Amino acid sequence: MTVSFPWPADAVVDAHLHVWDLSVSSYSWIPPGSHLHTTVTAERARAELTEAGIGSALLVQAEDSDRDTDFLLSQAAAHPWLAGVVGWVRLDEPRQARERLEELGAHTALRGVRHLVHDDPRADFLAMPRVRTSLAALAEHGLPFDVPDAWPRHLAATVELADALPRLRIVLDHLGKPPDDPAEFTQWHAVVTELARRPNTVAKVSGLHAPGRPVTTEALRPAWEAALDAFGPDRLLYGGDWPMTLPHGGYQPMWRATAQLVAELSPGEQTAVLGGTARAVYRLGATDARERNE
């Protein structure tokens, strides 16, 4: 059943959607036999968005590889409702990173870069000089950097990164993955609040599912209110994180729970969270690198 909220489909951007093809790559983090161990097509994703009344989405990489990024770019080229791609470049090799950014060119759908820092064994990845050199190049290209699953290993390092590279727009995916344990939640909240003091940071209201956590408005409310207090509505953006939500009921329950929270905001604030901030951060209307830098 279509969920009815007071927003036209073309106003809402899902800023965090995945598709993948197991014939393209192995996606080794996906457990064999799990809900996620299957090819996930753009057509299947579109059906979920249509049911939710959402008109467009941003694809986000699911593997640190050129082949995954190339696959996502091909999907964006084939499906106009896909507004762009947050891909991957080899950040620990600055020369390769620059060459790859040039190769992708100014007219592709690339709108940002992400590295799966939570799966990288190098705890100091965000502090590595070579990585920061590459991220500085990213800023020169007007491309934001997404940081996934930052709590607990990488959230403080993200604050340091924001200070070191003030021209780099940093997107904290999944609100940094807030924990359920009350003491840890307090610690997470303190670091997220510190991060939000850096004006070059924004945060995605996405990926808030967790084992044992109900997918309800009230279960999401503590993290939502903490993020709203820290960043304000103009620096938050909605992401569905589908199909990662499949083990937790799928797209619609998380969308309904999040949308109820957003509906408590003023109309202008709702517009920001549900599309305006995503369009601004990822330059979704831009057609070339020069325009992305403006």
C-alpha positions as a LaTeX table, in Angstrom:
\begin{tabular}{lrrr}
\hline
Residue & $x$ (\AA) & $y$ (\AA) & $z$ (\AA) \\
\hline
Met1 & 0.00 & 0.00 & 0.00 \\
Thr2 & 1.31 & 3.47 & $-0.88$ \\
Val3 & 2.12 & 5.56 & 2.18 \\
Ser4 & 0.54 & 9.01 & 1.91 \\
Phe5 & 2.58 & 11.95 & 3.16 \\
Pro6 & 2.18 & 15.60 & 2.12 \\
Trp7 & 5.19 & 15.70 & $-0.21$ \\
Pro8 & 5.13 & 15.36 & $-4.00$ \\
Ala9 & 7.38 & 12.59 & $-5.30$ \\
Asp10 & 9.66 & 14.98 & $-7.17$ \\
Ala11 & 10.39 & 16.85 & $-3.94$ \\
Val12 & 11.91 & 13.87 & $-2.13$ \\
Val13 & 15.42 & 12.54 & $-2.73$ \\
Asp14 & 16.54 & 9.31 & $-1.10$ \\
Ala15 & 20.21 & 10.18 & $-0.57$ \\
His16 & 21.34 & 6.65 & 0.28 \\
Leu17 & 20.31 & 3.77 & $-1.97$ \\
His18 & 22.29 & 0.66 & $-2.94$ \\
Val19 & 22.11 & $-1.63$ & $-5.94$ \\
Trp20 & 24.60 & $-4.37$ & $-6.75$ \\
Asp21 & 25.17 & $-7.25$ & $-9.13$ \\
Leu22 & 26.84 & $-10.42$ & $-7.85$ \\
Ser23 & 28.09 & $-11.10$ & $-11.38$ \\
Val24 & 29.99 & $-7.80$ & $-11.29$ \\
Ser25 & 31.73 & $-8.35$ & $-7.96$ \\
Ser26 & 31.65 & $-10.57$ & $-4.89$ \\
Tyr27 & 30.72 & $-7.96$ & $-2.26$ \\
Ser28 & 32.58 & $-10.11$ & 0.23 \\
Trp29 & 30.97 & $-8.45$ & 3.27 \\
Ile30 & 27.57 & $-9.95$ & 2.36 \\
Pro31 & 27.04 & $-13.29$ & 4.17 \\
Pro32 & 26.18 & $-16.12$ & 1.75 \\
Gly33 & 22.58 & $-17.21$ & 2.14 \\
Ser34 & 21.50 & $-13.94$ & 3.76 \\
His35 & 18.68 & $-11.64$ & 2.61 \\
Leu36 & 21.32 & $-9.45$ & 0.97 \\
His37 & 23.21 & $-12.16$ & $-0.93$ \\
Thr38 & 21.39 & $-11.58$ & $-4.21$ \\
Thr39 & 21.59 & $-9.23$ & $-7.15$ \\
Val40 & 19.70 & $-6.03$ & $-6.35$ \\
Thr41 & 18.44 & $-4.26$ & $-9.46$ \\
Ala42 & 17.53 & $-0.64$ & $-10.10$ \\
Glu43 & 14.08 & $-1.79$ & $-11.19$ \\
Arg44 & 13.47 & $-3.45$ & $-7.84$ \\
Ala45 & 14.69 & $-0.34$ & $-6.03$ \\
Arg46 & 12.42 & 1.86 & $-8.14$ \\
Ala47 & 9.40 & $-0.20$ & $-7.11$ \\
Glu48 & 10.23 & 0.43 & $-3.43$ \\
Leu49 & 10.62 & 4.17 & $-3.98$ \\
Thr50 & 7.40 & 4.36 & $-5.98$ \\
Glu51 & 5.48 & 2.66 & $-3.19$ \\
Ala52 & 6.92 & 5.19 & $-0.74$ \\
Gly53 & 6.06 & 8.10 & $-3.05$ \\
Ile54 & 9.71 & 9.07 & $-3.63$ \\
Gly55 & 10.82 & 10.27 & $-7.05$ \\
Ser56 & 14.61 & 10.06 & $-7.11$ \\
Ala57 & 17.61 & 8.60 & $-5.31$ \\
Leu58 & 21.37 & 8.79 & $-4.99$ \\
Leu59 & 23.27 & 5.53 & $-5.47$ \\
Val60 & 25.99 & 4.81 & $-2.91$ \\
Gln61 & 28.90 & 2.41 & $-3.37$ \\
Ala62 & 28.81 & $-0.94$ & $-1.60$ \\
Glu63 & 32.36 & $-2.07$ & $-2.34$ \\
Asp64 & 35.74 & $-0.34$ & $-2.43$ \\
Ser65 & 36.43 & $-1.08$ & $-6.08$ \\
Asp66 & 36.44 & 0.64 & $-9.46$ \\
Arg67 & 34.18 & $-2.05$ & $-10.90$ \\
Asp68 & 31.42 & $-1.35$ & $-8.38$ \\
Thr69 & 31.63 & 2.39 & $-9.08$ \\
Asp70 & 31.61 & 1.81 & $-12.84$ \\
Phe71 & 28.54 & $-0.40$ & $-12.42$ \\
Leu72 & 26.74 & 2.31 & $-10.43$ \\
Leu73 & 27.61 & 4.95 & $-13.02$ \\
Ser74 & 26.20 & 2.71 & $-15.75$ \\
Gln75 & 22.99 & 2.33 & $-13.76$ \\
Ala76 & 22.68 & 6.09 & $-13.29$ \\
Ala77 & 23.18 & 6.59 & $-17.03$ \\
Ala78 & 20.43 & 4.08 & $-17.80$ \\
His79 & 17.86 & 5.32 & $-15.26$ \\
Pro80 & 17.10 & 9.06 & $-15.20$ \\
Trp81 & 15.44 & 8.82 & $-11.77$ \\
Leu82 & 18.88 & 8.04 & $-10.30$ \\
Ala83 & 20.18 & 11.49 & $-9.46$ \\
Gly84 & 23.85 & 10.56 & $-9.11$ \\
Val85 & 26.46 & 8.26 & $-7.59$ \\
Val86 & 28.62 & 8.32 & $-4.48$ \\
Gly87 & 31.46 & 6.14 & $-5.72$ \\
Trp88 & 34.94 & 5.10 & $-4.67$ \\
Val89 & 38.49 & 6.07 & $-5.56$ \\
Arg90 & 41.73 & 4.73 & $-4.07$ \\
Leu91 & 42.30 & 7.40 & $-1.46$ \\
Asp92 & 45.51 & 5.90 & $-0.07$ \\
Glu93 & 47.20 & 6.41 & $-3.47$ \\
Pro94 & 46.91 & 10.14 & $-4.28$ \\
Arg95 & 48.22 & 9.84 & $-7.83$ \\
Gln96 & 45.74 & 7.09 & $-8.64$ \\
Ala97 & 42.95 & 9.03 & $-6.96$ \\
Arg98 & 43.64 & 12.12 & $-9.06$ \\
Glu99 & 43.90 & 10.08 & $-12.25$ \\
Arg100 & 40.64 & 8.31 & $-11.50$ \\
Leu101 & 38.84 & 11.58 & $-10.83$ \\
Glu102 & 40.10 & 12.90 & $-14.15$ \\
Glu103 & 39.13 & 9.66 & $-15.89$ \\
Leu104 & 35.59 & 9.83 & $-14.57$ \\
Gly105 & 35.45 & 13.31 & $-16.03$ \\
Ala106 & 33.28 & 16.31 & $-15.49$ \\
His107 & 30.13 & 14.98 & $-17.12$ \\
Thr108 & 29.54 & 11.71 & $-15.29$ \\
Ala109 & 26.97 & 11.13 & $-12.58$ \\
Leu110 & 29.68 & 11.03 & $-9.89$ \\
Arg111 & 28.53 & 13.27 & $-7.06$ \\
Gly112 & 30.66 & 12.11 & $-4.13$ \\
Val113 & 33.14 & 9.53 & $-2.85$ \\
Arg114 & 32.99 & 7.05 & 0.00 \\
His115 & 35.38 & 4.52 & 1.51 \\
Leu116 & 34.20 & 1.68 & 3.75 \\
Val117 & 36.29 & 2.85 & 6.69 \\
His118 & 34.53 & 0.50 & 9.10 \\
Asp119 & 35.74 & $-2.49$ & 7.05 \\
Asp120 & 39.28 & $-1.14$ & 6.61 \\
Pro121 & 41.75 & $-2.68$ & 9.10 \\
Arg122 & 43.66 & 0.60 & 9.32 \\
Ala123 & 42.21 & 2.39 & 12.33 \\
Asp124 & 44.07 & 5.57 & 11.36 \\
Phe125 & 42.79 & 5.62 & 7.77 \\
Leu126 & 41.26 & 9.10 & 7.97 \\
Ala127 & 44.46 & 10.53 & 9.47 \\
Met128 & 46.84 & 9.04 & 6.89 \\
Pro129 & 48.68 & 11.84 & 5.01 \\
Arg130 & 48.16 & 10.10 & 1.65 \\
Val131 & 44.43 & 9.82 & 2.28 \\
Arg132 & 44.18 & 13.47 & 3.25 \\
Thr133 & 46.06 & 14.48 & 0.10 \\
Ser134 & 43.47 & 12.60 & $-1.96$ \\
Leu135 & 40.61 & 14.11 & 0.02 \\
Ala136 & 42.02 & 17.58 & $-0.65$ \\
Ala137 & 41.85 & 16.73 & $-4.36$ \\
Leu138 & 38.27 & 15.64 & $-3.83$ \\
Ala139 & 37.47 & 19.05 & $-2.37$ \\
Glu140 & 39.08 & 20.69 & $-5.41$ \\
His141 & 36.65 & 18.76 & $-7.61$ \\
Gly142 & 33.70 & 19.92 & $-5.49$ \\
Leu143 & 32.89 & 16.37 & $-4.39$ \\
Pro144 & 31.81 & 15.55 & $-0.82$ \\
Phe145 & 33.17 & 12.63 & 1.18 \\
Asp146 & 30.82 & 10.17 & 2.89 \\
Val147 & 31.98 & 8.51 & 6.12 \\
Pro148 & 29.99 & 5.34 & 6.95 \\
Asp149 & 29.49 & 3.59 & 10.29 \\
Ala150 & 31.81 & 5.99 & 12.11 \\
Trp151 & 31.02 & 4.98 & 15.68 \\
Pro152 & 33.07 & 3.95 & 17.57 \\
Arg153 & 36.34 & 3.78 & 15.60 \\
His154 & 36.15 & 6.76 & 13.27 \\
Leu155 & 33.83 & 9.40 & 14.69 \\
Ala156 & 36.48 & 11.38 & 16.58 \\
Ala157 & 38.78 & 11.04 & 13.57 \\
Thr158 & 36.04 & 12.55 & 11.41 \\
Val159 & 36.07 & 15.64 & 13.64 \\
Glu160 & 39.83 & 15.92 & 13.16 \\
Leu161 & 39.43 & 15.47 & 9.41 \\
Ala162 & 36.86 & 18.26 & 9.25 \\
Asp163 & 39.33 & 20.57 & 11.00 \\
Ala164 & 42.24 & 19.52 & 8.78 \\
Leu165 & 40.33 & 20.00 & 5.50 \\
Pro166 & 37.79 & 22.78 & 5.99 \\
Arg167 & 37.05 & 22.95 & 2.23 \\
Leu168 & 36.02 & 19.29 & 2.16 \\
Arg169 & 32.30 & 18.70 & 2.62 \\
Ile170 & 31.92 & 15.67 & 4.91 \\
Val171 & 28.73 & 13.62 & 5.03 \\
Leu172 & 28.28 & 11.50 & 8.16 \\
Asp173 & 26.34 & 8.47 & 6.95 \\
His174 & 23.75 & 6.87 & 9.24 \\
Leu175 & 24.27 & 9.59 & 11.88 \\
Gly176 & 27.52 & 7.80 & 12.69 \\
Lys177 & 25.61 & 4.64 & 13.76 \\
Pro178 & 24.29 & 5.65 & 17.21 \\
Pro179 & 24.53 & 2.82 & 19.76 \\
Asp180 & 21.68 & 1.58 & 21.94 \\
Asp181 & 23.68 & 1.28 & 25.17 \\
Pro182 & 22.84 & 4.42 & 27.23 \\
Ala183 & 26.43 & 5.17 & 28.26 \\
Glu184 & 27.72 & 4.71 & 24.72 \\
Phe185 & 24.85 & 6.78 & 23.34 \\
Thr186 & 25.90 & 9.65 & 25.59 \\
Gln187 & 29.46 & 9.39 & 24.26 \\
Trp188 & 28.24 & 9.20 & 20.65 \\
His189 & 26.02 & 12.24 & 21.22 \\
Ala190 & 28.92 & 14.28 & 22.57 \\
Val191 & 31.17 & 13.52 & 19.59 \\
Val192 & 28.38 & 14.08 & 17.05 \\
Thr193 & 27.66 & 17.44 & 18.66 \\
Glu194 & 31.35 & 18.32 & 18.40 \\
Leu195 & 31.41 & 17.27 & 14.73 \\
Ala196 & 28.36 & 19.39 & 13.98 \\
Arg197 & 30.22 & 22.48 & 15.20 \\
Arg198 & 32.28 & 22.17 & 12.00 \\
Pro199 & 30.35 & 23.98 & 9.27 \\
Asn200 & 31.69 & 21.67 & 6.54 \\
Thr201 & 29.76 & 18.70 & 7.93 \\
Val202 & 26.26 & 17.32 & 7.37 \\
Ala203 & 24.61 & 14.06 & 8.44 \\
Lys204 & 22.36 & 11.47 & 6.84 \\
Val205 & 19.30 & 10.23 & 8.66 \\
Ser206 & 19.80 & 6.73 & 7.30 \\
Gly207 & 20.87 & 3.26 & 8.34 \\
Leu208 & 19.31 & 3.48 & 11.80 \\
His209 & 18.24 & $-0.16$ & 11.83 \\
Ala210 & 20.04 & $-2.49$ & 14.25 \\
Pro211 & 19.50 & $-6.03$ & 15.55 \\
Gly212 & 16.86 & $-5.95$ & 18.26 \\
Arg213 & 15.91 & $-2.32$ & 17.63 \\
Pro214 & 12.26 & $-1.82$ & 16.62 \\
Val215 & 11.64 & 0.07 & 13.39 \\
Thr216 & 9.32 & 2.65 & 14.93 \\
Thr217 & 9.20 & 6.40 & 15.23 \\
Glu218 & 9.80 & 6.28 & 18.97 \\
Ala219 & 12.75 & 3.91 & 18.64 \\
Leu220 & 14.37 & 6.33 & 16.18 \\
Arg221 & 13.48 & 9.46 & 18.11 \\
Pro222 & 16.49 & 9.66 & 20.50 \\
Ala223 & 19.04 & 9.61 & 17.66 \\
Trp224 & 16.86 & 11.87 & 15.50 \\
Glu225 & 16.45 & 14.49 & 18.22 \\
Ala226 & 20.15 & 14.39 & 19.08 \\
Ala227 & 21.06 & 14.92 & 15.42 \\
Leu228 & 18.43 & 17.61 & 14.97 \\
Asp229 & 19.76 & 19.46 & 18.01 \\
Ala230 & 23.37 & 19.14 & 16.81 \\
Phe231 & 23.08 & 19.83 & 13.08 \\
Gly232 & 19.72 & 21.52 & 12.69 \\
Pro233 & 17.29 & 20.48 & 9.93 \\
Asp234 & 19.19 & 22.34 & 7.20 \\
Arg235 & 22.18 & 20.00 & 7.62 \\
Leu236 & 20.32 & 16.71 & 7.76 \\
Leu237 & 19.33 & 14.61 & 4.75 \\
Tyr238 & 17.14 & 11.56 & 4.42 \\
Gly239 & 18.46 & 8.22 & 3.17 \\
Gly240 & 16.59 & 4.93 & 3.03 \\
Asp241 & 19.68 & 2.66 & 3.07 \\
Trp242 & 17.77 & 0.02 & 1.10 \\
Pro243 & 18.32 & $-2.95$ & 0.68 \\
Met244 & 20.23 & $-2.98$ & 3.99 \\
Thr245 & 16.81 & $-2.66$ & 5.63 \\
Leu246 & 15.58 & $-5.97$ & 4.19 \\
Pro247 & 16.38 & $-7.96$ & 7.37 \\
His248 & 14.46 & $-5.30$ & 9.33 \\
Gly249 & 11.20 & $-5.23$ & 7.38 \\
Gly250 & 12.32 & $-3.57$ & 4.15 \\
Tyr251 & 12.00 & $-0.05$ & 2.79 \\
Gln252 & 8.51 & 0.95 & 3.86 \\
Pro253 & 8.66 & 0.54 & 7.69 \\
Met254 & 11.84 & 2.64 & 7.97 \\
Trp255 & 10.46 & 5.26 & 5.59 \\
Arg256 & 7.21 & 5.53 & 7.55 \\
Ala257 & 9.03 & 5.84 & 10.89 \\
Thr258 & 11.41 & 8.49 & 9.55 \\
Ala259 & 8.71 & 10.40 & 7.68 \\
Gln260 & 6.62 & 10.72 & 10.84 \\
Leu261 & 9.56 & 12.43 & 12.54 \\
Val262 & 10.17 & 14.72 & 9.58 \\
Ala263 & 6.46 & 15.62 & 9.48 \\
Glu264 & 6.85 & 17.23 & 12.93 \\
Leu265 & 9.09 & 19.93 & 11.40 \\
Ser266 & 8.03 & 23.13 & 9.67 \\
Pro267 & 7.37 & 22.91 & 5.90 \\
Gly268 & 10.70 & 24.54 & 5.05 \\
Glu269 & 12.59 & 22.22 & 7.38 \\
Gln270 & 10.85 & 19.21 & 5.87 \\
Thr271 & 11.93 & 20.33 & 2.41 \\
Ala272 & 15.55 & 20.54 & 3.56 \\
Val273 & 15.69 & 17.08 & 5.13 \\
Leu274 & 13.81 & 15.34 & 2.32 \\
Gly275 & 15.67 & 16.79 & $-0.63$ \\
Gly276 & 16.97 & 20.32 & $-0.35$ \\
Thr277 & 20.10 & 19.48 & 1.60 \\
Ala278 & 20.90 & 16.49 & $-0.62$ \\
Arg279 & 20.56 & 18.63 & $-3.74$ \\
Ala280 & 22.86 & 21.28 & $-2.28$ \\
Val281 & 25.52 & 18.94 & $-0.84$ \\
Tyr282 & 25.76 & 16.66 & $-3.87$ \\
Arg283 & 25.11 & 19.39 & $-6.47$ \\
Leu284 & 22.41 & 17.20 & $-7.98$ \\
Gly285 & 21.44 & 19.85 & $-10.50$ \\
Ala286 & 25.03 & 20.52 & $-11.57$ \\
Thr287 & 26.18 & 19.40 & $-15.01$ \\
Asp288 & 29.94 & 19.83 & $-14.77$ \\
Ala289 & 32.80 & 20.14 & $-12.29$ \\
Arg290 & 32.93 & 23.93 & $-12.52$ \\
Glu291 & 29.28 & 24.16 & $-11.50$ \\
Arg292 & 29.83 & 21.67 & $-8.66$ \\
Asn293 & 32.48 & 23.99 & $-7.22$ \\
Glu294 & 30.24 & 27.07 & $-7.16$ \\
\hline
\end{tabular}
